[in-house]
């Protein structure tokens, strides 16, 4: 009625319009030349007459107009197309990342590679287990001079299983073998193969053996083998996709699949050889078993001499006597004993570790911290 409307567009009961001058919104107070309102179904037709009297341009749209075909197709198949494209992108990215396949980095081995040119451990760092060192020296000789054995028709065992109580030096022995042979050393804990995603463990096993073959001659060391090598008949399996069993099957397959002449030797360590699957221990896999026993008195003295190389000792220190006072202790225990003695000497401000410090360390290690009772 104020002759301020230029045009209106009707879509069903909704009306959008344009005014000549800005009009303030009653709710927000903002001014605009556009407005929107609703025309109730029970309203009279006087509105059209009023608009025509003021020369207002009237437009109308069908509220039931069909949606364009391309819009319908986009909403119907768009999500599926995006999923397929995303899957293809992830697959290509995983393939370019390495041997992990569609699992990408999850399927890649987490083994640590030690530098063959700068070995951190050799047989000089191992003492107290001379019989075991002699057995493993043959592995070193094979890696250094494989032709010496091959020309006589001999083949090196594919796998060597180190069996012994915790702390006896199984891991140290494996690293010493690699250090003596000066070959790449891939070290991994058996528990690192297994993940919540089924198939990851088997993929990591394949990736590890692929890398070892590419770096041959080399050594693969699997610590705590019983974490994945338990007997498959020892427990009831629920379902057919047990991740641990798939990982074990892949290890068995890989050890069957490579030739000992390739120069890849698998070393493994466990303190539970009784629970291992018999398939692991048959000839052609871990066909050589080496038992690492706790050291005797002479062996303990030799171990103490190694661990005290960088420790200043007082003239009264007798390592043979310390070895006689520590029956049953293994290499890891003796290393901790030397460290406790050094810490005790530092606490009292001494310039060298004395025999009294070793005595206190033995009591602290075997009996615990002194408890003063009044």
N, C-alpha and C positions, 0 to 999 in steps of 0.2 A: 504493500500500500504506500510505502514511502518512495516508490519508483527508484529503488536502488539495486534491483536484481537484473543481471545481464542475461544469464542463462541458467537452466536447470537440467539435470540428467536424472531420470528415474529408472531405478533397477528394482523391480518389485515394489516393496513398500519403503525402500531406502531412496532418499533424494539428496543429490549433491549439487551445489550451486556456486555461482560466481557473482559477486556484487561489484558495483561501480566504485564505491568507497569502502574503506576498511571499517569493519564492524567489530566491536569488542565482544569477546566471549563472556557470557554471564557467569560461568564457573571459574575460569582462570584469569579473566581480565585481559588476555592478550588480544591484539587486533589482527584481523586477516580479511582478505577479500574472498576467501573460500569458506564454505560452510557445509555441514552435513546434518540431515534431520531424518526423522521417520514419519511416514504418513500412515496412520492407523487404518485398518481395513474398514472401519465403520464411518470414516470421514465422508463428507458430502463431496460432490463434484464441483463445488464453487471455486475450488483452487485453480482449475484449468481456465475457467472464465476470467478470473482475476489476473492470471499470468498473461493471457492474451490481451487484456485491456492495457497492460503496461509494456506491450511489445517485448516480452521475454521469450528468448529462444528456448524451445522445449525439445529435449532429446529423451529417448527411452531405449532401454536395453532389456533383452530377454533374460530373466533370471535363470531360466532353465536351458540356456544355450549350452550346446555340447562342448566338452573340453577337447582341445586339439589332440589329434592322434599321437603326435610326437611327445606331448606332455604325459599322456597315459602310458606310453611305452617307457619313457624315462623313469617314471615312478615305479613301474612294474619290474623292469629288468635292471635298473640302475644299481641297486645294492649288490645284486649278484655279479654284475660286471666289475664293480669295484673290488669285490672279494677275489675274483679270479685274477685281476691285474695285480692286486697286492700279493697274492700267493706266488705269481710268476716273478715278481720283483724280488721277494725274499729268497726264492729258489736260486735265481741268478746270482744274487749277492752272496748267498751261502756257498755256491759252487766256486765263485771267484775267491772266496776266503780260504779255501784249502780243501782238505780231504774230509771235512766234517759233513759234507753233503747237505741235505735239507736241514739238518740240525745245526748247521753253522758252527760257531765256536763251541757249542755244547759238545759236539762230536769230536772235537780235537783233543789229542792227548795232552795231559797236564804234566808230563814227565819233565824233569829238570835235566838239562844237558850240561855236563861238566867239561871244561876245556881239556882236550887231550894234550895240548902242548905245555900246559902248566899244571901238572897233577898236584893236587893238594895233599894226597896221601899215597904212600908207597909201603912196601913190606918193611921198610926200616921203622915205620910208625906202628907196627904190629908186633907184639911180643907175648910170650906165655902160651902160645898155641902153635908150636913149631910143626906138629904133625899136620895140622890143617893147612898151614902155609905150604908145606911140601906138596899136598894134594892139589892146591890151587896153582902152584907154580907150573904145573902141566898145562893149565888153561892159558897162562901167560905165554908159554912157549909156543902153543898152537897159534895164538893170535900174532905172535912175532914171526914165526917160521912155519906156516901151515904146510908148505911143501915137504918138510921133513917127515911129517906123518902121512901125507897123501901118497908119496911115492912108495910107501910100504903098504898101501891099502887101508891104512887106519883112518878112522873118522873120529872127530872130537864129539863128546856128548853134547847134545843140543841144549840141555839144561842141567844146572848144578843147584841142588837144594841144600841150603845151609840150615841145619837144625841145631837149636840150642836155647838155653834159658835166656831171658831178657838181660841185656848188658854184657853178654859174653864177647861181643865184637863182630857180629855177623855183618852188619852194615859196613863197618870199618874194613872188614876183609874184602867185601865186594868192591869198595872204592879203591882199595890197595891193588887189587887185580887190574882194574882199569888204569891206575896210575903207573904200574909196572909195564903194562903192555902199551901204554901211550895211545889208547884208542878212545873214541867218544864213548861216554858213559851216560846212559839214560836211566834216571832213577825216579821211581814213582811208588807211592804206597797203594796197596791193592784197593783200599777203600775209596781212592780217588777215581776209580773206574765207574763206580755205581752212583747213579742219580735217581731222582724220582721219576724222570721221564724214561719210559721203556725204550731200549735200543741205544741209549747214549753210551752205556758201558761197552757194548760190542763195537760201536763206532770208534771209541777211543782206543780200544785194543788194536783195531785195524790201522788206525793212524799211527800208533806207536811203532808197530812192526814195519810199517812203510818207511817211516823216518829212519829207523835203525838199519834197514836194508840199504837205504840210500847213502848212509854214512859208513857202511861196512868197510873194514872190520870194526865191530862195535860190540858193546855189552848192554843188555837190558837188565836192570835190577828191579825186582818187584818185592817190596818189603811187606811183611805181615801177609803172606800169601793166603793164610787161612781165612782172611776176611771175605774172599770170593771163591776160594778153592775147597770149601767144605763139601763133604760127600753128598751127592744128590739123593742118596737113599736114606740119609740120616734124619730127615724131617719130612713131614707130609707137605706136599706142594698144593696150594690152592690156586687153580687157574693155570692157563698155559703160557702166560707171558711173564714169568718170574724173571726180573731183571738180573739178579745174581746168577741164575742158571744160564741165561743167555750170554752173560759176560764170560763165564767159565767155558761154555761151549766154544766161544770165539777164540779164547786162548788156546784151547786144545786144537782147534782147526789151524790157527796160525803156526803153532809149533810143528804140526804135521806138514804144513805147506812150504816151509823153507828148508833148504839143504844145508847141512853143516859146513859144506865147502864155501858157502856164502860168507862165512866169517862173522856170523851173528850168534852170540852165546847168551843164553838167558840164565841169570843168577836170581835166586829167590831165597827169602829168609822166612822162617816160621819158628815159633816155639810150641806149635800144636800140630806136629806131623801126624798124630794119630787120627785127626779129624779130616785129613785131606782126601779128596776123591781118588780112588785107585787109578782112574784114567790118567791122572797127572803123573803118577809114579811109575808107569809102565815104561819099558825101553822105547826110546825114540822121543821122549819128552823130558821130564826130570829124571833121567836114568842114572844119575850119580848123586848120592846123598852123602853129605859131609857133616858129621856131628861135631859141634864146637863145645868142648867140655870146659867147665870152670878151671882156671889155672891152678897149678900146684904152687908150693912155696917158691921155688926157683922162678916160675913164671910170673908170680906176683911181684917179685923183686925186679924182674926185667920190665914189667909194666910200670912200676913206680919210677924206674930210671927214665923211662920215656916221658912221663908226665911231669918230672921235675927238671927237665932240660932248661926251662926258662925261669925256674924258681931258685933264688939264692938260698943255699943250705948252710947251716952252721956246721962247724967241724965235728960236733958230737952226733950228727945224724947218721944212723946206721939203717939203710934201707932194707938190708937182709933181716934185721931184727923187726922192723915194721912189718915186713912180709910174713914173718912168723907169728905176729900178733893178729893177723887178719885172715884166719882160715875161712874159706867159703865165699870170700868177696871176689867179684868178677871185675873186669876191666872198667866198667862204668862206675862201680863202687869205689875203686881205687883212685880214679880221676877225681871223684867228688871228695875223697879223703884228703888228697893233696891240696885241693882248693880250700877245704875247711881249715887245714893247717896254715895255709898262707893267710887266710882271713884272720885267724887267731893271732898270728904274729903281727899283722897290721894293727889289730885292735890294741895291742900292748906296746906299739911303737918300736918294735924290734927291726933291725936291719937285715935279718936273715931268719929263716925258719929253723927252729930248734927241735930237738927230740921231744921236749916237753909239749911243744905245739902239736906234734904228731900224736902224742899220747892223749891230749885233750880232744883232738879231732877223732881219734878212734872211739873214745867214750861217747862223744857227741853223735857219731855216726851209728854206733851199735846200740847205745843205751838211751840216746836222746839228750836234751839239754839238762844240765845239772839243776836239781831242785833243792834249794836250801831249806832245811827243816830245823826249826828251833827245838 
